[in-house]
Amino acid sequence: MLHHVPTAALQDRMFAEICRVVRPGGMLVASDSRASPDLAAFHEGDIYNPVDPDTTEARLAAVGFVDIDVLANPFAWAARARRPV
C-alpha cells in the first residue's frame, strides 16, 4: 500500500532503503492501485498519495535498482527491480 506513504520524497526514501537492505542480486516486487476518484473518496480523511506508474521506473533507477520492469493496467500497476550484484 505505497499510496499510504505521505509524500513522493518519503516514497523515494523507502525505495532507497529497500535497495539498501535487499541482498545483492535480490529483487523488489511491488504493486499498488492506480489513482482514481473512487479510491480518493474511499481514503477521505486518510493519507492517499498514489504512485504514478509512469514515473516508477525512473524513481527506482534513481535509488540504484536495475533491470526494472513496470506493468500497468487501468486499475493497478506492478514493478520488479533487481539490486545490482
PDB file with SEQRES, HELIX, SHEET and CRYST1 records, atoms N, CA, C and O in Angstrom:
SEQRES   1 A   85  MET LEU HIS HIS VAL PRO THR ALA ALA LEU GLN ASP ARG          
SEQRES   2 A   85  MET PHE ALA GLU ILE CYS ARG VAL VAL ARG PRO GLY GLY          
SEQRES   3 A   85  MET LEU VAL ALA SER ASP SER ARG ALA SER PRO ASP LEU          
SEQRES   4 A   85  ALA ALA PHE HIS GLU GLY ASP ILE TYR ASN PRO VAL ASP          
SEQRES   5 A   85  PRO ASP THR THR GLU ALA ARG LEU ALA ALA VAL GLY PHE          
SEQRES   6 A   85  VAL ASP ILE ASP VAL LEU ALA ASN PRO PHE ALA TRP ALA          
SEQRES   7 A   85  ALA ARG ALA ARG ARG PRO VAL                                  
HELIX    1 AA1 LEU A    2  HIS A    4  5                                   3    
HELIX    2 AA2 ALA A    8  VAL A   21  1                                  14    
HELIX    3 AA3 PRO A   37  PHE A   42  1                                   6    
HELIX    4 AA4 PRO A   53  ALA A   62  1                                  10    
SHEET    1 AA1 3 MET A  27  SER A  33  0                                        
SHEET    2 AA1 3 ALA A  76  ARG A  82 -1                                        
SHEET    3 AA1 3 VAL A  66  ALA A  72 -1                                        
CRYST1    1.000    1.000    1.000  90.00  90.00  90.00 P 1           1          
ATOM      1  N   MET A   1       0.828  -1.184   0.000  1.00  0.00           N  
ATOM      2  CA  MET A   1       0.000   0.000   0.000  1.00  0.00           C  
ATOM      3  C   MET A   1       0.874   1.250   0.000  1.00  0.00           C  
ATOM      4  O   MET A   1       0.856   2.054   0.932  1.00  0.00           O  
ATOM      5  N   LEU A   2       1.632   1.378  -1.073  1.00  0.00           N  
ATOM      6  CA  LEU A   2       2.554   2.514  -1.185  1.00  0.00           C  
ATOM      7  C   LEU A   2       1.829   3.847  -1.128  1.00  0.00           C  
ATOM      8  O   LEU A   2       2.420   4.861  -0.755  1.00  0.00           O  
ATOM      9  N   HIS A   3       0.549   3.854  -1.495  1.00  0.00           N  
ATOM     10  CA  HIS A   3      -0.196   5.115  -1.502  1.00  0.00           C  
ATOM     11  C   HIS A   3      -0.446   5.659  -0.101  1.00  0.00           C  
ATOM     12  O   HIS A   3      -0.968   6.766   0.033  1.00  0.00           O  
ATOM     13  N   HIS A   4      -0.094   4.923   0.938  1.00  0.00           N  
ATOM     14  CA  HIS A   4      -0.221   5.421   2.307  1.00  0.00           C  
ATOM     15  C   HIS A   4       1.045   6.125   2.793  1.00  0.00           C  
ATOM     16  O   HIS A   4       1.072   6.631   3.915  1.00  0.00           O  
ATOM     17  N   VAL A   5       2.078   6.165   1.979  1.00  0.00           N  
ATOM     18  CA  VAL A   5       3.288   6.931   2.296  1.00  0.00           C  
ATOM     19  C   VAL A   5       3.007   8.369   1.864  1.00  0.00           C  
ATOM     20  O   VAL A   5       2.702   8.606   0.695  1.00  0.00           O  
ATOM     21  N   PRO A   6       3.103   9.341   2.787  1.00  0.00           N  
ATOM     22  CA  PRO A   6       2.503  10.650   2.554  1.00  0.00           C  
ATOM     23  C   PRO A   6       3.104  11.537   1.473  1.00  0.00           C  
ATOM     24  O   PRO A   6       2.399  12.390   0.933  1.00  0.00           O  
ATOM     25  N   THR A   7       4.378  11.370   1.136  1.00  0.00           N  
ATOM     26  CA  THR A   7       4.967  12.242   0.123  1.00  0.00           C  
ATOM     27  C   THR A   7       5.811  11.421  -0.844  1.00  0.00           C  
ATOM     28  O   THR A   7       6.258  10.320  -0.521  1.00  0.00           O  
ATOM     29  N   ALA A   8       6.021  11.976  -2.032  1.00  0.00           N  
ATOM     30  CA  ALA A   8       6.892  11.309  -3.006  1.00  0.00           C  
ATOM     31  C   ALA A   8       8.312  11.199  -2.459  1.00  0.00           C  
ATOM     32  O   ALA A   8       8.990  10.200  -2.695  1.00  0.00           O  
ATOM     33  N   ALA A   9       8.764  12.210  -1.736  1.00  0.00           N  
ATOM     34  CA  ALA A   9      10.114  12.166  -1.160  1.00  0.00           C  
ATOM     35  C   ALA A   9      10.246  11.005  -0.179  1.00  0.00           C  
ATOM     36  O   ALA A   9      11.264  10.312  -0.176  1.00  0.00           O  
ATOM     37  N   LEU A  10       9.233  10.788   0.651  1.00  0.00           N  
ATOM     38  CA  LEU A  10       9.284   9.659   1.588  1.00  0.00           C  
ATOM     39  C   LEU A  10       9.150   8.326   0.857  1.00  0.00           C  
ATOM     40  O   LEU A  10       9.762   7.337   1.259  1.00  0.00           O  
ATOM     41  N   GLN A  11       8.368   8.292  -0.194  1.00  0.00           N  
ATOM     42  CA  GLN A  11       8.298   7.069  -1.007  1.00  0.00           C  
ATOM     43  C   GLN A  11       9.672   6.763  -1.592  1.00  0.00           C  
ATOM     44  O   GLN A  11      10.102   5.610  -1.591  1.00  0.00           O  
ATOM     45  N   ASP A  12      10.365   7.789  -2.091  1.00  0.00           N  
ATOM     46  CA  ASP A  12      11.698   7.580  -2.654  1.00  0.00           C  
ATOM     47  C   ASP A  12      12.687   7.137  -1.583  1.00  0.00           C  
ATOM     48  O   ASP A  12      13.545   6.296  -1.851  1.00  0.00           O  
ATOM     49  N   ARG A  13      12.584   7.685  -0.381  1.00  0.00           N  
ATOM     50  CA  ARG A  13      13.446   7.231   0.719  1.00  0.00           C  
ATOM     51  C   ARG A  13      13.171   5.766   1.038  1.00  0.00           C  
ATOM     52  O   ARG A  13      14.091   5.000   1.327  1.00  0.00           O  
ATOM     53  N   MET A  14      11.900   5.385   0.983  1.00  0.00           N  
ATOM     54  CA  MET A  14      11.541   3.993   1.222  1.00  0.00           C  
ATOM     55  C   MET A  14      12.142   3.092   0.141  1.00  0.00           C  
ATOM     56  O   MET A  14      12.704   2.042   0.451  1.00  0.00           O  
ATOM     57  N   PHE A  15      12.023   3.504  -1.138  1.00  0.00           N  
ATOM     58  CA  PHE A  15      12.632   2.732  -2.219  1.00  0.00           C  
ATOM     59  C   PHE A  15      14.147   2.609  -2.009  1.00  0.00           C  
ATOM     60  O   PHE A  15      14.717   1.539  -2.221  1.00  0.00           O  
ATOM     61  N   ALA A  16      14.789   3.688  -1.599  1.00  0.00           N  
ATOM     62  CA  ALA A  16      16.237   3.662  -1.361  1.00  0.00           C  
ATOM     63  C   ALA A  16      16.597   2.711  -0.223  1.00  0.00           C  
ATOM     64  O   ALA A  16      17.575   1.970  -0.317  1.00  0.00           O  
ATOM     65  N   GLU A  17      15.818   2.730   0.838  1.00  0.00           N  
ATOM     66  CA  GLU A  17      16.092   1.838   1.966  1.00  0.00           C  
ATOM     67  C   GLU A  17      15.876   0.380   1.565  1.00  0.00           C  
ATOM     68  O   GLU A  17      16.631  -0.497   1.985  1.00  0.00           O  
ATOM     69  N   ILE A  18      14.865   0.120   0.768  1.00  0.00           N  
ATOM     70  CA  ILE A  18      14.653  -1.245   0.282  1.00  0.00           C  
ATOM     71  C   ILE A  18      15.849  -1.686  -0.556  1.00  0.00           C  
ATOM     72  O   ILE A  18      16.322  -2.814  -0.419  1.00  0.00           O  
ATOM     73  N   CYS A  19      16.336  -0.808  -1.415  1.00  0.00           N  
ATOM     74  CA  CYS A  19      17.505  -1.146  -2.235  1.00  0.00           C  
ATOM     75  C   CYS A  19      18.722  -1.413  -1.349  1.00  0.00           C  
ATOM     76  O   CYS A  19      19.525  -2.299  -1.641  1.00  0.00           O  
ATOM     77  N   ARG A  20      18.851  -0.656  -0.285  1.00  0.00           N  
ATOM     78  CA  ARG A  20      19.995  -0.837   0.617  1.00  0.00           C  
ATOM     79  C   ARG A  20      19.957  -2.192   1.311  1.00  0.00           C  
ATOM     80  O   ARG A  20      20.997  -2.831   1.467  1.00  0.00           O  
ATOM     81  N   VAL A  21      18.769  -2.643   1.733  1.00  0.00           N  
ATOM     82  CA  VAL A  21      18.691  -3.853   2.553  1.00  0.00           C  
ATOM     83  C   VAL A  21      18.459  -5.137   1.763  1.00  0.00           C  
ATOM     84  O   VAL A  21      18.680  -6.230   2.285  1.00  0.00           O  
ATOM     85  N   VAL A  22      18.020  -5.021   0.527  1.00  0.00           N  
ATOM     86  CA  VAL A  22      17.849  -6.227  -0.288  1.00  0.00           C  
ATOM     87  C   VAL A  22      19.225  -6.796  -0.620  1.00  0.00           C  
ATOM     88  O   VAL A  22      20.152  -6.059  -0.954  1.00  0.00           O  
ATOM     89  N   ARG A  23      19.338  -8.085  -0.526  1.00  0.00           N  
ATOM     90  CA  ARG A  23      20.604  -8.761  -0.822  1.00  0.00           C  
ATOM     91  C   ARG A  23      21.043  -8.441  -2.249  1.00  0.00           C  
ATOM     92  O   ARG A  23      20.197  -8.383  -3.142  1.00  0.00           O  
ATOM     93  N   PRO A  24      22.349  -8.230  -2.496  1.00  0.00           N  
ATOM     94  CA  PRO A  24      22.813  -8.008  -3.862  1.00  0.00           C  
ATOM     95  C   PRO A  24      22.290  -9.114  -4.790  1.00  0.00           C  
ATOM     96  O   PRO A  24      22.415 -10.302  -4.494  1.00  0.00           O  
ATOM     97  N   GLY A  25      21.711  -8.702  -5.901  1.00  0.00           N  
ATOM     98  CA  GLY A  25      21.082  -9.624  -6.825  1.00  0.00           C  
ATOM     99  C   GLY A  25      19.631  -9.917  -6.491  1.00  0.00           C  
ATOM    100  O   GLY A  25      18.917 -10.530  -7.285  1.00  0.00           O  
ATOM    101  N   GLY A  26      19.187  -9.476  -5.299  1.00  0.00           N  
ATOM    102  CA  GLY A  26      17.811  -9.707  -4.864  1.00  0.00           C  
ATOM    103  C   GLY A  26      16.824  -8.809  -5.601  1.00  0.00           C  
ATOM    104  O   GLY A  26      17.209  -7.841  -6.258  1.00  0.00           O  
ATOM    105  N   MET A  27      15.555  -9.149  -5.477  1.00  0.00           N  
ATOM    106  CA  MET A  27      14.509  -8.459  -6.218  1.00  0.00           C  
ATOM    107  C   MET A  27      13.558  -7.700  -5.294  1.00  0.00           C  
ATOM    108  O   MET A  27      13.243  -8.141  -4.188  1.00  0.00           O  
ATOM    109  N   LEU A  28      13.125  -6.576  -5.775  1.00  0.00           N  
ATOM    110  CA  LEU A  28      11.973  -5.859  -5.214  1.00  0.00           C  
ATOM    111  C   LEU A  28      10.794  -6.190  -6.114  1.00  0.00           C  
ATOM    112  O   LEU A  28      10.898  -6.096  -7.337  1.00  0.00           O  
ATOM    113  N   VAL A  29       9.691  -6.571  -5.527  1.00  0.00           N  
ATOM    114  CA  VAL A  29       8.436  -6.736  -6.250  1.00  0.00           C  
ATOM    115  C   VAL A  29       7.420  -5.879  -5.521  1.00  0.00           C  
ATOM    116  O   VAL A  29       7.187  -6.057  -4.326  1.00  0.00           O  
ATOM    117  N   ALA A  30       6.817  -4.949  -6.245  1.00  0.00           N  
ATOM    118  CA  ALA A  30       5.869  -4.018  -5.626  1.00  0.00           C  
ATOM    119  C   ALA A  30       4.648  -3.871  -6.521  1.00  0.00           C  
ATOM    120  O   ALA A  30       4.741  -3.992  -7.743  1.00  0.00           O  
ATOM    121  N   SER A  31       3.513  -3.612  -5.906  1.00  0.00           N  
ATOM    122  CA  SER A  31       2.310  -3.327  -6.678  1.00  0.00           C  
ATOM    123  C   SER A  31       1.399  -2.433  -5.854  1.00  0.00           C  
ATOM    124  O   SER A  31       1.503  -2.366  -4.630  1.00  0.00           O  
ATOM    125  N   ASP A  32       0.516  -1.755  -6.546  1.00  0.00           N  
ATOM    126  CA  ASP A  32      -0.438  -0.889  -5.872  1.00  0.00           C  
ATOM    127  C   ASP A  32      -1.548  -0.535  -6.848  1.00  0.00           C  
ATOM    128  O   ASP A  32      -1.443  -0.781  -8.049  1.00  0.00           O  
ATOM    129  N   SER A  33      -2.587   0.032  -6.323  1.00  0.00           N  
ATOM    130  CA  SER A  33      -3.690   0.513  -7.157  1.00  0.00           C  
ATOM    131  C   SER A  33      -3.278   1.786  -7.877  1.00  0.00           C  
ATOM    132  O   SER A  33      -2.403   2.516  -7.411  1.00  0.00           O  
ATOM    133  N   ARG A  34      -3.905   2.047  -9.008  1.00  0.00           N  
ATOM    134  CA  ARG A  34      -3.716   3.320  -9.707  1.00  0.00           C  
ATOM    135  C   ARG A  34      -4.643   4.356  -9.096  1.00  0.00           C  
ATOM    136  O   ARG A  34      -5.657   4.020  -8.484  1.00  0.00           O  
ATOM    137  N   ALA A  35      -4.286   5.599  -9.266  1.00  0.00           N  
ATOM    138  CA  ALA A  35      -5.107   6.698  -8.757  1.00  0.00           C  
ATOM    139  C   ALA A  35      -6.481   6.665  -9.414  1.00  0.00           C  
ATOM    140  O   ALA A  35      -6.614   6.392 -10.607  1.00  0.00           O  
ATOM    141  N   SER A  36      -7.494   6.948  -8.609  1.00  0.00           N  
ATOM    142  CA  SER A  36      -8.847   7.047  -9.144  1.00  0.00           C  
ATOM    143  C   SER A  36      -9.694   7.890  -8.204  1.00  0.00           C  
ATOM    144  O   SER A  36      -9.420   7.950  -7.005  1.00  0.00           O  
ATOM    145  N   PRO A  37     -10.716   8.538  -8.736  1.00  0.00           N  
ATOM    146  CA  PRO A  37     -11.611   9.308  -7.870  1.00  0.00           C  
ATOM    147  C   PRO A  37     -12.280   8.431  -6.804  1.00  0.00           C  
ATOM    148  O   PRO A  37     -12.481   8.880  -5.676  1.00  0.00           O  
ATOM    149  N   ASP A  38     -12.622   7.196  -7.149  1.00  0.00           N  
ATOM    150  CA  ASP A  38     -13.251   6.314  -6.164  1.00  0.00           C  
ATOM    151  C   ASP A  38     -12.308   5.995  -5.004  1.00  0.00           C  
ATOM    152  O   ASP A  38     -12.721   6.002  -3.844  1.00  0.00           O  
ATOM    153  N   LEU A  39     -11.040   5.715  -5.317  1.00  0.00           N  
ATOM    154  CA  LEU A  39     -10.085   5.448  -4.237  1.00  0.00           C  
ATOM    155  C   LEU A  39      -9.809   6.700  -3.416  1.00  0.00           C  
ATOM    156  O   LEU A  39      -9.652   6.617  -2.198  1.00  0.00           O  
ATOM    157  N   ALA A  40      -9.749   7.847  -4.061  1.00  0.00           N  
ATOM    158  CA  ALA A  40      -9.561   9.093  -3.323  1.00  0.00           C  
ATOM    159  C   ALA A  40     -10.721   9.306  -2.357  1.00  0.00           C  
ATOM    160  O   ALA A  40     -10.503   9.692  -1.208  1.00  0.00           O  
ATOM    161  N   ALA A  41     -11.936   9.063  -2.799  1.00  0.00           N  
ATOM    162  CA  ALA A  41     -13.103   9.212  -1.924  1.00  0.00           C  
ATOM    163  C   ALA A  41     -13.049   8.195  -0.785  1.00  0.00           C  
ATOM    164  O   ALA A  41     -13.375   8.529   0.354  1.00  0.00           O  
ATOM    165  N   PHE A  42     -12.643   6.966  -1.076  1.00  0.00           N  
ATOM    166  CA  PHE A  42     -12.535   5.929  -0.056  1.00  0.00           C  
ATOM    167  C   PHE A  42     -11.528   6.318   1.025  1.00  0.00           C  
ATOM    168  O   PHE A  42     -11.702   5.982   2.197  1.00  0.00           O  
ATOM    169  N   HIS A  43     -10.470   7.031   0.620  1.00  0.00           N  
ATOM    170  CA  HIS A  43      -9.413   7.424   1.549  1.00  0.00           C  
ATOM    171  C   HIS A  43      -9.629   8.812   2.147  1.00  0.00           C  
ATOM    172  O   HIS A  43      -8.710   9.365   2.752  1.00  0.00           O  
ATOM    173  N   GLU A  44     -10.796   9.374   1.995  1.00  0.00           N  
ATOM    174  CA  GLU A  44     -11.042  10.699   2.561  1.00  0.00           C  
ATOM    175  C   GLU A  44     -10.727  10.683   4.053  1.00  0.00           C  
ATOM    176  O   GLU A  44     -11.188   9.815   4.794  1.00  0.00           O  
ATOM    177  N   GLY A  45      -9.925  11.669   4.478  1.00  0.00           N  
ATOM    178  CA  GLY A  45      -9.506  11.740   5.874  1.00  0.00           C  
ATOM    179  C   GLY A  45      -8.319  10.849   6.192  1.00  0.00           C  
ATOM    180  O   GLY A  45      -7.911  10.756   7.350  1.00  0.00           O  
ATOM    181  N   ASP A  46      -7.763  10.199   5.196  1.00  0.00           N  
ATOM    182  CA  ASP A  46      -6.633   9.291   5.351  1.00  0.00           C  
ATOM    183  C   ASP A  46      -5.537   9.746   4.399  1.00  0.00           C  
ATOM    184  O   ASP A  46      -5.779  10.580   3.527  1.00  0.00           O  
ATOM    185  N   ILE A  47      -4.349   9.211   4.557  1.00  0.00           N  
ATOM    186  CA  ILE A  47      -3.267   9.507   3.617  1.00  0.00           C  
ATOM    187  C   ILE A  47      -3.564   8.794   2.312  1.00  0.00           C  
ATOM    188  O   ILE A  47      -3.835   7.593   2.297  1.00  0.00           O  
ATOM    189  N   TYR A  48      -3.512   9.539   1.216  1.00  0.00           N  
ATOM    190  CA  TYR A  48      -3.701   8.953  -0.110  1.00  0.00           C  
ATOM    191  C   TYR A  48      -2.790   9.678  -1.083  1.00  0.00           C  
ATOM    192  O   TYR A  48      -3.108  10.772  -1.549  1.00  0.00           O  
ATOM    193  N   ASN A  49      -1.669   9.070  -1.384  1.00  0.00           N  
ATOM    194  CA  ASN A  49      -0.673   9.631  -2.277  1.00  0.00           C  
ATOM    195  C   ASN A  49      -0.271   8.556  -3.293  1.00  0.00           C  
ATOM    196  O   ASN A  49       0.777   7.927  -3.150  1.00  0.00           O  
ATOM    197  N   PRO A  50      -1.103   8.348  -4.313  1.00  0.00           N  
ATOM    198  CA  PRO A  50      -0.826   7.258  -5.255  1.00  0.00           C  
ATOM    199  C   PRO A  50       0.484   7.439  -6.008  1.00  0.00           C  
ATOM    200  O   PRO A  50       0.893   8.556  -6.325  1.00  0.00           O  
ATOM    201  N   VAL A  51       1.123   6.319  -6.284  1.00  0.00           N  
ATOM    202  CA  VAL A  51       2.365   6.288  -7.046  1.00  0.00           C  
ATOM    203  C   VAL A  51       2.002   6.222  -8.535  1.00  0.00           C  
ATOM    204  O   VAL A  51       1.200   5.385  -8.950  1.00  0.00           O  
ATOM    205  N   ASP A  52       2.589   7.095  -9.312  1.00  0.00           N  
ATOM    206  CA  ASP A  52       2.344   7.118 -10.752  1.00  0.00           C  
ATOM    207  C   ASP A  52       3.219   6.062 -11.420  1.00  0.00           C  
ATOM    208  O   ASP A  52       4.444   6.167 -11.369  1.00  0.00           O  
ATOM    209  N   PRO A  53       2.624   5.051 -12.045  1.00  0.00           N  
ATOM    210  CA  PRO A  53       3.453   4.017 -12.666  1.00  0.00           C  
ATOM    211  C   PRO A  53       4.332   4.555 -13.797  1.00  0.00           C  
ATOM    212  O   PRO A  53       5.344   3.941 -14.133  1.00  0.00           O  
ATOM    213  N   ASP A  54       3.962   5.688 -14.385  1.00  0.00           N  
ATOM    214  CA  ASP A  54       4.779   6.263 -15.456  1.00  0.00           C  
ATOM    215  C   ASP A  54       6.103   6.823 -14.943  1.00  0.00           C  
ATOM    216  O   ASP A  54       7.027   7.026 -15.731  1.00  0.00           O  
ATOM    217  N   THR A  55       6.214   7.075 -13.644  1.00  0.00           N  
ATOM    218  CA  THR A  55       7.457   7.596 -13.068  1.00  0.00           C  
ATOM    219  C   THR A  55       8.211   6.561 -12.241  1.00  0.00           C  
ATOM    220  O   THR A  55       9.322   6.819 -11.778  1.00  0.00           O  
ATOM    221  N   THR A  56       7.612   5.401 -12.059  1.00  0.00           N  
ATOM    222  CA  THR A  56       8.187   4.412 -11.140  1.00  0.00           C  
ATOM    223  C   THR A  56       9.536   3.885 -11.614  1.00  0.00           C  
ATOM    224  O   THR A  56      10.449   3.731 -10.803  1.00  0.00           O  
ATOM    225  N   GLU A  57       9.684   3.607 -12.897  1.00  0.00           N  
ATOM    226  CA  GLU A  57      10.963   3.089 -13.394  1.00  0.00           C  
ATOM    227  C   GLU A  57      12.098   4.068 -13.097  1.00  0.00           C  
ATOM    228  O   GLU A  57      13.146   3.662 -12.594  1.00  0.00           O  
ATOM    229  N   ALA A  58      11.905   5.333 -13.398  1.00  0.00           N  
ATOM    230  CA  ALA A  58      12.945   6.337 -13.154  1.00  0.00           C  
ATOM    231  C   ALA A  58      13.227   6.492 -11.666  1.00  0.00           C  
ATOM    232  O   ALA A  58      14.379   6.657 -11.264  1.00  0.00           O  
ATOM    233  N   ARG A  59      12.192   6.439 -10.856  1.00  0.00           N  
ATOM    234  CA  ARG A  59      12.379   6.582  -9.410  1.00  0.00           C  
ATOM    235  C   ARG A  59      13.170   5.413  -8.837  1.00  0.00           C  
ATOM    236  O   ARG A  59      14.027   5.608  -7.975  1.00  0.00           O  
ATOM    237  N   LEU A  60      12.891   4.198  -9.308  1.00  0.00           N  
ATOM    238  CA  LEU A  60      13.636   3.027  -8.829  1.00  0.00           C  
ATOM    239  C   LEU A  60      15.075   3.056  -9.329  1.00  0.00           C  
ATOM    240  O   LEU A  60      15.992   2.698  -8.589  1.00  0.00           O  
ATOM    241  N   ALA A  61      15.284   3.472 -10.561  1.00  0.00           N  
ATOM    242  CA  ALA A  61      16.648   3.582 -11.099  1.00  0.00           C  
ATOM    243  C   ALA A  61      17.445   4.630 -10.322  1.00  0.00           C  
ATOM    244  O   ALA A  61      18.638   4.447 -10.080  1.00  0.00           O  
ATOM    245  N   ALA A  62      16.800   5.712  -9.937  1.00  0.00           N  
ATOM    246  CA  ALA A  62      17.496   6.794  -9.226  1.00  0.00           C  
ATOM    247  C   ALA A  62      18.054   6.340  -7.884  1.00  0.00           C  
ATOM    248  O   ALA A  62      19.028   6.914  -7.398  1.00  0.00           O  
ATOM    249  N   VAL A  63      17.453   5.319  -7.277  1.00  0.00           N  
ATOM    250  CA  VAL A  63      17.958   4.850  -5.981  1.00  0.00           C  
ATOM    251  C   VAL A  63      18.848   3.621  -6.119  1.00  0.00           C  
ATOM    252  O   VAL A  63      19.311   3.080  -5.115  1.00  0.00           O  
ATOM    253  N   GLY A  64      19.096   3.169  -7.363  1.00  0.00           N  
ATOM    254  CA  GLY A  64      20.083   2.124  -7.568  1.00  0.00           C  
ATOM    255  C   GLY A  64      19.588   0.813  -8.131  1.00  0.00           C  
ATOM    256  O   GLY A  64      20.402  -0.065  -8.416  1.00  0.00           O  
ATOM    257  N   PHE A  65      18.290   0.639  -8.305  1.00  0.00           N  
ATOM    258  CA  PHE A  65      17.790  -0.612  -8.880  1.00  0.00           C  
ATOM    259  C   PHE A  65      18.107  -0.685 -10.371  1.00  0.00           C  
ATOM    260  O   PHE A  65      18.254   0.338 -11.038  1.00  0.00           O  
ATOM    261  N   VAL A  66      18.209  -1.913 -10.882  1.00  0.00           N  
ATOM    262  CA  VAL A  66      18.444  -2.164 -12.303  1.00  0.00           C  
ATOM    263  C   VAL A  66      17.447  -3.212 -12.786  1.00  0.00           C  
ATOM    264  O   VAL A  66      16.684  -3.767 -11.995  1.00  0.00           O  
ATOM    265  N   ASP A  67      17.459  -3.473 -14.080  1.00  0.00           N  
ATOM    266  CA  ASP A  67      16.566  -4.483 -14.670  1.00  0.00           C  
ATOM    267  C   ASP A  67      15.124  -4.269 -14.205  1.00  0.00           C  
ATOM    268  O   ASP A  67      14.478  -5.185 -13.696  1.00  0.00           O  
ATOM    269  N   ILE A  68      14.646  -3.069 -14.387  1.00  0.00           N  
ATOM    270  CA  ILE A  68      13.343  -2.653 -13.869  1.00  0.00           C  
ATOM    271  C   ILE A  68      12.263  -2.893 -14.917  1.00  0.00           C  
ATOM    272  O   ILE A  68      12.407  -2.501 -16.075  1.00  0.00           O  
ATOM    273  N   ASP A  69      11.194  -3.534 -14.500  1.00  0.00           N  
ATOM    274  CA  ASP A  69      10.017  -3.723 -15.341  1.00  0.00           C  
ATOM    275  C   ASP A  69       8.810  -3.171 -14.584  1.00  0.00           C  
ATOM    276  O   ASP A  69       8.598  -3.503 -13.418  1.00  0.00           O  
ATOM    277  N   VAL A  70       8.032  -2.336 -15.243  1.00  0.00           N  
ATOM    278  CA  VAL A  70       6.798  -1.815 -14.663  1.00  0.00           C  
ATOM    279  C   VAL A  70       5.662  -2.154 -15.616  1.00  0.00           C  
ATOM    280  O   VAL A  70       5.707  -1.811 -16.798  1.00  0.00           O  
ATOM    281  N   LEU A  71       4.661  -2.817 -15.104  1.00  0.00           N  
ATOM    282  CA  LEU A  71       3.473  -3.163 -15.872  1.00  0.00           C  
ATOM    283  C   LEU A  71       2.287  -2.448 -15.248  1.00  0.00           C  
ATOM    284  O   LEU A  71       2.191  -2.349 -14.025  1.00  0.00           O  
ATOM    285  N   ALA A  72       1.385  -1.951 -16.080  1.00  0.00           N  
ATOM    286  CA  ALA A  72       0.219  -1.242 -15.550  1.00  0.00           C  
ATOM    287  C   ALA A  72      -1.007  -1.560 -16.390  1.00  0.00           C  
ATOM    288  O   ALA A  72      -0.916  -1.847 -17.583  1.00  0.00           O  
ATOM    289  N   ASN A  73      -2.138  -1.500 -15.738  1.00  0.00           N  
ATOM    290  CA  ASN A  73      -3.422  -1.579 -16.420  1.00  0.00           C  
ATOM    291  C   ASN A  73      -4.279  -0.448 -15.862  1.00  0.00           C  
ATOM    292  O   ASN A  73      -3.778   0.315 -15.035  1.00  0.00           O  
ATOM    293  N   PRO A  74      -5.512  -0.298 -16.254  1.00  0.00           N  
ATOM    294  CA  PRO A  74      -6.306   0.831 -15.763  1.00  0.00           C  
ATOM    295  C   PRO A  74      -6.549   0.839 -14.249  1.00  0.00           C  
ATOM    296  O   PRO A  74      -6.932   1.869 -13.694  1.00  0.00           O  
ATOM    297  N   PHE A  75      -6.332  -0.284 -13.586  1.00  0.00           N  
ATOM    298  CA  PHE A  75      -6.665  -0.380 -12.170  1.00  0.00           C  
ATOM    299  C   PHE A  75      -5.465  -0.477 -11.238  1.00  0.00           C  
ATOM    300  O   PHE A  75      -5.555  -0.077 -10.078  1.00  0.00           O  
ATOM    301  N   ALA A  76      -4.353  -0.996 -11.718  1.00  0.00           N  
ATOM    302  CA  ALA A  76      -3.215  -1.255 -10.835  1.00  0.00           C  
ATOM    303  C   ALA A  76      -1.921  -1.274 -11.630  1.00  0.00           C  
ATOM    304  O   ALA A  76      -1.929  -1.230 -12.860  1.00  0.00           O  
ATOM    305  N   TRP A  77      -0.818  -1.339 -10.913  1.00  0.00           N  
ATOM    306  CA  TRP A  77       0.493  -1.468 -11.535  1.00  0.00           C  
ATOM    307  C   TRP A  77       1.328  -2.417 -10.690  1.00  0.00           C  
ATOM    308  O   TRP A  77       1.033  -2.655  -9.519  1.00  0.00           O  
ATOM    309  N   ALA A  78       2.368  -2.950 -11.300  1.00  0.00           N  
ATOM    310  CA  ALA A  78       3.323  -3.799 -10.602  1.00  0.00           C  
ATOM    311  C   ALA A  78       4.711  -3.499 -11.144  1.00  0.00           C  
ATOM    312  O   ALA A  78       4.880  -3.184 -12.322  1.00  0.00           O  
ATOM    313  N   ALA A  79       5.691  -3.600 -10.274  1.00  0.00           N  
ATOM    314  CA  ALA A  79       7.075  -3.353 -10.669  1.00  0.00           C  
ATOM    315  C   ALA A  79       7.967  -4.464 -10.122  1.00  0.00           C  
ATOM    316  O   ALA A  79       7.743  -5.004  -9.038  1.00  0.00           O  
ATOM    317  N   ARG A  80       8.970  -4.777 -10.905  1.00  0.00           N  
ATOM    318  CA  ARG A  80      10.011  -5.712 -10.497  1.00  0.00           C  
ATOM    319  C   ARG A  80      11.330  -5.039 -10.781  1.00  0.00           C  
ATOM    320  O   ARG A  80      11.536  -4.501 -11.870  1.00  0.00           O  
ATOM    321  N   ALA A  81      12.235  -5.062  -9.803  1.00  0.00           N  
ATOM    322  CA  ALA A  81      13.536  -4.422  -9.973  1.00  0.00           C  
ATOM    323  C   ALA A  81      14.573  -5.226  -9.187  1.00  0.00           C  
ATOM    324  O   ALA A  81      14.275  -5.800  -8.140  1.00  0.00           O  
ATOM    325  N   ARG A  82      15.786  -5.250  -9.714  1.00  0.00           N  
ATOM    326  CA  ARG A  82      16.859  -6.027  -9.084  1.00  0.00           C  
ATOM    327  C   ARG A  82      17.909  -5.098  -8.505  1.00  0.00           C  
ATOM    328  O   ARG A  82      18.269  -4.086  -9.107  1.00  0.00           O  
ATOM    329  N   ARG A  83      18.396  -5.459  -7.320  1.00  0.00           N  
ATOM    330  CA  ARG A  83      19.544  -4.746  -6.767  1.00  0.00           C  
ATOM    331  C   ARG A  83      20.790  -5.286  -7.457  1.00  0.00           C  
ATOM    332  O   ARG A  83      20.953  -6.501  -7.571  1.00  0.00           O  
ATOM    333  N   PRO A  84      21.674  -4.397  -7.921  1.00  0.00           N  
ATOM    334  CA  PRO A  84      22.886  -4.897  -8.593  1.00  0.00           C  
ATOM    335  C   PRO A  84      23.709  -5.782  -7.676  1.00  0.00           C  
ATOM    336  O   PRO A  84      23.664  -5.649  -6.453  1.00  0.00           O  
ATOM    337  N   VAL A  85      24.459  -6.683  -8.284  1.00  0.00           N  
ATOM    338  CA  VAL A  85      25.346  -7.575  -7.546  1.00  0.00           C  
ATOM    339  C   VAL A  85      26.566  -6.807  -7.107  1.00  0.00           C  
ATOM    340  O   VAL A  85      27.452  -7.371  -6.465  1.00  0.00           O  
TER     341      VAL A  85                                                      
END                                                                             
